[in-house]
Amino acid sequence: MKVTYENIEDLPIDNKDKVILKALLPDIEEINNANLKDPIYIDWEENHTEYSPEWTDPCPDFYGTYSLIRSTTKDRLGVEMDLDTLDIALCLLNNYIIYE
């Protein structure tokens, strides 16, 4: 699910996490305004990973994790992250794009 100002309150996460997400959205806007060819957005995984018989290791469940997604291609940048890791990733990406 694409995270927006309108749907943050509907996410089943702590209020503290909602405040952090609201603070990260302007960072996304700033990154996207840096003339990226393919803007990005924050995605929140709303589905539990389905078990597959092909898995030989325990099947990871990415429910409730965050990802950075390219808007047009829907490609994921990096891996699924918790909120703290997402914050760090956005800080790094923002510093690289805005200050370079």
C-alpha positions in Angstrom: 0.0 0.0 0.0 1.4 3.4 -1.0 1.8 5.5 2.1 0.2 8.9 1.8 -0.8 11.7 4.3 -4.4 10.5 3.9 -3.9 6.8 4.8 -1.3 7.0 7.5 -4.0 7.1 10.2 -5.5 3.9 8.8 -2.3 1.9 9.2 -2.3 -0.6 12.1 0.9 0.9 13.6 1.8 2.8 16.8 1.1 6.6 16.9 4.8 7.2 17.3 5.4 5.4 14.0 2.7 7.4 12.3 4.4 10.6 13.4 7.7 9.4 12.0 6.0 8.4 8.7 4.5 11.9 8.4 7.9 13.4 8.9 9.4 11.2 6.2 6.9 12.1 3.5 8.4 15.6 2.9 11.8 13.9 2.5 10.3 11.8 -0.3 8.8 14.9 -1.9 12.2 16.7 -1.7 13.9 13.7 -3.3 11.3 13.5 -6.0 11.6 17.2 -6.8 15.3 16.7 -7.5 14.4 15.9 -11.1 14.4 12.1 -10.7 13.3 10.3 -13.9 11.3 7.9 -11.9 9.9 9.3 -8.6 9.7 7.0 -5.5 7.2 6.4 -2.8 7.0 4.6 0.5 5.2 1.3 0.4 3.8 -0.5 3.5 3.4 -4.3 3.1 -0.2 -5.0 4.1 -0.3 -8.7 3.2 1.3 -11.7 5.0 3.7 -13.7 3.0 2.0 -16.9 1.7 3.7 -20.2 2.5 5.1 -22.0 -0.5 6.0 -25.7 -0.6 9.2 -24.8 -2.5 10.7 -23.0 0.5 13.2 -25.2 2.2 14.0 -22.6 4.9 11.5 -20.9 7.1 9.3 -18.6 4.9 9.9 -15.0 5.9 6.8 -12.8 6.5 7.3 -9.2 5.4 3.9 -8.0 6.7 4.3 -4.5 8.2 7.6 -3.7 6.6 8.4 -0.7 4.4 10.0 -0.4 1.0 10.9 2.4 -1.4 9.2 1.8 -4.7 9.8 3.5 -8.1 6.5 5.0 -9.2 6.4 4.0 -12.9 8.2 0.7 -12.9 7.1 -0.5 -9.4 10.7 -1.8 -8.8 11.8 -2.0 -5.2 14.9 0.0 -4.2 16.8 -2.1 -1.7 15.0 -4.5 0.6 12.1 -4.6 3.0 12.9 -2.4 6.0 11.6 -1.6 9.5 10.8 2.1 10.1 14.2 2.9 11.6 16.1 1.5 8.7 13.7 3.3 6.3 14.6 6.6 8.1 18.3 5.9 7.7 17.9 4.9 4.0 16.0 8.1 3.2 18.5 10.2 5.0 21.3 8.7 3.0 19.4 8.9 -0.3 18.4 12.5 0.4 21.9 13.6 1.2 23.3 11.9 -1.9 20.7 13.3 -4.3 20.2 16.8 -2.8 23.8 17.7 -1.9 25.6 16.1 -4.8 
